[in-house]
Amino acid sequence: MRYCAIFIGSMILVPTGHAGESKELAKYDAKIKPADRSHWSYQPVKRPASPKVKNAGWVRNPIDAFVLAKLEAKGWMPASPAEPSAWLRRVHLDVTGLPPILAEQDAFLKNPTPEAMDAVVRDLLARPTYGERWGRHWLDVVRYAETAGYERDAVKPSVWRYRDYVIKAFNDDKPYDRFLLEQLAGDELPDANADTQLALGFNRLGPWDDEPADPKEDRFDQLDDLVNATSLVFMGTTLACARCHDHKFEALTIHDYYRMVAIFDPLVRPRAGRTELDLPVGTRTELDRQTERDKQIAALLKDVPKGKPTPAKVDELRKSIPDLPRGYFLREPTPKSPDTYLLIRGKATRPGPKVGPGMPAVLVANQPTFPLPGEQTSLRRLTLAKWLARPEHPLTARVMVNRIWHYHFGAGIVRTPNDFGIMGQAPTHPELLDWLAAEFVSPTSPTPKRGDGWSIKHLHHLILTSNTYRMAKTWNKDYAKIDPENTLLWRFPYKRLEVEAIRDSALLVSGQLNPRMFGPSMYPEVPKEALAGNSDPDRIWKPFDEKEASRRTVYAHIKRSFVVPMLETLDLCDSTRPNDKRLTTTVAPQALTLFNGAFINRQARHFAERLRKEAGNDADRQIELAYRLALCRLPTDAERAALRDFLKRQSLEQMCRVIYNLNEFAYAD
């Protein structure tokens, strides 16, 4: 094979692959036919023109035009606008995961004009609570948890800093292309720093067996986790199904799979035996300074006999060059990459032909070139990340746009957010999906903070200020006969709140929410009975501290082998794999948890104390204030009468418990 150097910018690129690879492996690429590349999601994103509609007055931005055009094609009309109080609660819970407080209700409801609604959207997107809400969505997608899983389920040191990185990234509206680059290759960027290295936690979030029966097989299980997470999260592609054989349904070959394995193969787990290790994070200069400091300290301590105090010079060194923060991520110890082999039937004991790094053949006319290794790493992950972050990549923008839509409406335009392949569902509004993807990459209107594209907040703003988002949930029996799943968006869908929003709302309403952001995780209270069933009940969970445990649920410790019962019962996602959407189950333990659980009963007591303090002893004032705080509306006459009668027989605490258990409390509106 001829190796012809190609200069691109400051990088020297060389052809991928290994000598001899083409003869043995070309048969796999030959399986990919032009028809395979014709699948809708593999086509370039082209911005479609906004469709013409009859009711042009309903269109606030192109989103409305695409939705309305499909409705008008059936002779249908969109639902009427939601009541102002319902919309206000909906948008607050959607963007921040918390209901509006009384002052916010009063200010908006005095004059709930479209312009005032736009102002509410801008205000909510600028709040730090936005990042806590939407950061949690991303943590679902990337399989975030704080322990390794398996039998010992050891804590992953410093992994919470990845969670904090994600929250900050959303709040800062970090461009999505940069967000992607940092998580896959933050150490390989020219401007690598502490944040970009913390972002690498993405690569180490999966479960890990620290005492595997077969270490070689386990190593490939870890690489499989990386391939699976990367392909699902960023490409909506089920590449991991090709580990043992060509994909049964998609145009993805076993060769494609091991090309991706080769990209991640240089990574290793920092550890000492079975103990996971974290690493210092910072710029190259900062890391070098700390390394040199540690060498000096080691030299000073080398000749100090036991029992003698450490030299005073050690303290001076530590003070002048403080310890860097630490992060939890995989690293490449050398720029030299190991040889990667296609495994026959996916077995580590059956290596086949040697494989070089590359991308799925169905997505490339010609394989991209990879640079020569850098001083520190192979630069393979950076090549992958840059390939994914190209504006013209057919999947990257579509997949992320669809995720944002999914969390706003409860279902994506593609209702299989992790699968844009043949086996995934086709988009309900393909032109809208492409318009949003094109607008995401190259906005035609100013973004909230920038004008250079890939702004997630710009997507939010477009969606939240549309009339599509402002529709009521009004049922139409005739439309429902034809479109029972509301795929055409003739009304706003019902969505039950996730457990985090239910728990956080209960804390805010009771007046107990601790707003402290970031830092090590808190430990919610768990029943003693749940702990008693563990082999190490005294050490598995930290003692309950109510103030600390009253922080937002995104900061709760997530242990794979022991999920907080309330979170598990109310459908917290499975943290062992990338989650595109949560289950919404309806089972008896949920009602028992929300009515008899210690958390809700404690919040009911605090809620009652708040009502006595702010409304006095007048029952009508207490009932009215309770409804406004919890449901953002006044009670109806019938509700007021029923609760007035209830209070004659039961305590105020019990009334608060009833309000927490209203179906309405668990839904945004």
ZIURNOR-V528583 format. One record per residue. NEAR is the number of other C-alpha atoms within 8 Angstrom. D_FIRST is the distance of its C-alpha to the first C-alpha in whole Angstrom. Layout:
NEAR;D_FIRST  NEAR;D_FIRST
This chain:
3;0  3;4  6;6  6;10  7;13  7;15  8;19  7;21  4;24  5;24  8;21  10;17  12;15  12;11  9;9  11;11  10;10  9;8  6;6  6;8  12;10  9;10  7;11  8;14  10;15  9;14  8;18  10;19  10;18  7;19  6;23  11;23  7;25  6;26  6;30  9;28  11;28  8;31  10;33  5;35  8;34  10;30  9;32  7;32  9;35  7;37  8;41  7;43  4;47  7;50  7;52  7;55  9;58  5;62  6;63  8;61  5;63  7;62  12;58  10;58  8;54  8;51  13;51  13;55  14;54  13;51  13;53  11;56  11;55  9;54  13;58  11;59  7;57  6;59  6;63  9;62  8;63  10;62  11;64  7;66  8;65  10;66  7;69  8;68  10;69  11;66  11;64  10;64  14;64  10;61  10;59  13;60  12;59  9;56  11;54  14;56  14;57  10;61  10;64  10;65  7;68  9;72  6;71  8;68  12;70  8;73  8;71  10;69  9;72  6;74  7;72  9;69  6;68  6;64  6;64  10;65  11;63  9;60  8;61  8;61  12;58  10;57  8;59  11;57  10;54  8;55  10;56  7;54  8;55  15;53  15;50  11;52  12;52  12;48  12;47  10;48  9;46  9;43  11;44  13;44  11;41  13;39  14;41  10;43  12;45  13;46  12;46  15;43  13;45  9;45  5;48  7;48  11;47  7;47  8;47  10;44  9;45  11;45  11;44  10;47  12;45  15;42  10;45  10;47  11;44  13;43  13;47  9;47  11;44  13;46  13;49  6;47  10;45  10;42  10;39  9;38  9;34  9;35  10;36  11;33  13;31  14;33  13;34  13;30  12;29  15;32  10;31  10;28  9;30  4;31  5;34  14;34  12;38  10;40  10;40  12;36  16;36  15;39  14;37  18;35  15;37  11;36  11;33  9;36  11;38  14;38  9;40  8;39  10;40  7;41  5;42  7;40  4;40  6;37  7;35  8;31  9;32  10;34  8;31  9;29  8;32  10;32  11;29  11;30  9;33  11;30  14;28  11;31  11;33  9;30  13;30  14;34  11;35  12;33  12;31  14;34  10;31  11;32  14;28  10;30  9;31  13;28  13;28  11;28  10;28  10;27  12;29  4;32  6;33  8;31  8;27  13;26  13;23  14;23  11;19  14;21  15;23  14;21  14;18  12;22  13;23  14;20  12;21  12;24  11;23  13;24  9;27  9;30  8;34  10;36  8;39  7;41  4;42  7;43  7;44  10;42  9;41  11;41  9;40  9;41  14;40  14;40  10;38  8;36  7;39  9;42  12;40  8;39  9;43  11;44  8;42  8;43  11;47  8;46  8;45  8;49  10;51  8;49  8;50  10;54  9;54  6;53  6;56  9;59  5;61  4;61  4;64  6;64  5;63  7;60  8;60  6;61  6;58  10;56  8;57  8;57  11;53  10;53  7;55  6;54  9;50  7;51  6;48  10;46  8;46  9;44  16;41  17;40  14;36  12;33  8;31  11;28  9;29  9;26  12;23  8;20  8;19  6;20  7;18  11;19  10;19  13;20  12;24  9;25  8;29  10;28  10;29  9;28  6;29  9;26  10;23  8;20  9;16  10;15  15;15  10;14  14;16  13;17  12;20  11;22  12;20  10;23  8;24  9;21  6;20  5;16  9;15  9;16  8;14  12;15  11;17  10;16  10;19  8;23  5;25  9;27  12;24  14;21  13;22  11;20  12;24  12;25  10;22  10;23  12;26  9;26  8;24  9;27  12;30  8;28  6;32  6;30  11;29  11;31  11;32  11;32  13;36  12;37  14;37  9;39  13;41  13;42  11;43  11;45  13;47  13;47  10;49  8;51  10;52  10;52  10;49  14;46  12;45  13;43  11;45  10;42  14;40  13;38  12;37  16;36  11;34  8;35  8;38  10;39  10;42  7;42  9;43  8;47  9;47  8;43  8;44  10;46  13;42  13;40  11;43  11;43  12;39  13;39  11;42  15;41  11;38  9;40  12;43  5;46  5;49  8;49  11;48  8;51  6;49  8;46  8;45  7;41  12;40  10;39  15;43  11;44  10;47  10;47  12;46  9;49  11;52  10;51  11;51  10;55  12;56  13;56  11;59  11;57  9;57  12;60  13;61  11;64  10;63  8;66  6;66  6;66  6;67  6;66  10;63  11;62  7;63  6;60  9;58  8;59  5;56  10;56  7;53  9;54  10;55  11;59  12;60  14;59  9;58  7;59  8;57  8;58  10;58  9;55  10;57  12;56  11;58  11;61  9;61  13;61  12;63  12;66  12;65  10;66  10;69  13;70  9;70  11;68  11;64  9;63  6;61  5;59  5;55  6;52  7;52  8;52  8;53  10;57  13;58  10;60  8;63  8;63  6;65  6;66  6;66  9;62  11;62  8;64  7;62  8;59  5;59  6;59  10;61  5;62  6;59  8;57  8;58  6;60  6;64  8;64  7;65  6;66  8;66  9;62  12;62  11;63  13;60  11;57  8;56  8;52  10;53  11;54  10;52  10;50  12;50  13;48  7;51  6;54  9;54  9;57  8;59  7;60  11;56  10;55  10;58  10;58  12;54  10;52  9;48  7;46  11;44  8;42  9;40  12;39  13;42  10;42  5;46  8;49  6;51  6;55  6;57  5;61  6;62  6;65  7;64  10;63  9;67  9;68  11;66  10;67  11;70  8;71  9;68  6;69  7;67  14;68  11;72  8;71  12;70  14;73  10;76  11;74  13;74  12;78  8;78  10;77  12;79  10;82  7;81  6;80  10;82  9;85  6;87  7;88  8;86  8;85  9;84  13;82  12;80  11;79  10;78  11;76  13;75  11;73  10;71  13;70  9;70  14;70  7;73  7;77  10;78  6;80  6;84  7;83  8;80  12;83  8;86  8;84  10;83  11;86  8;87  9;85  11;85  7;89  6;88  8;85  8;83  8;81  10;79  9;79  12;78  13;75  12;74  9;75  11;73  12;70  11;70  8;70  6;67  8;67  12;66  10;63  10;62  13;61  7;64
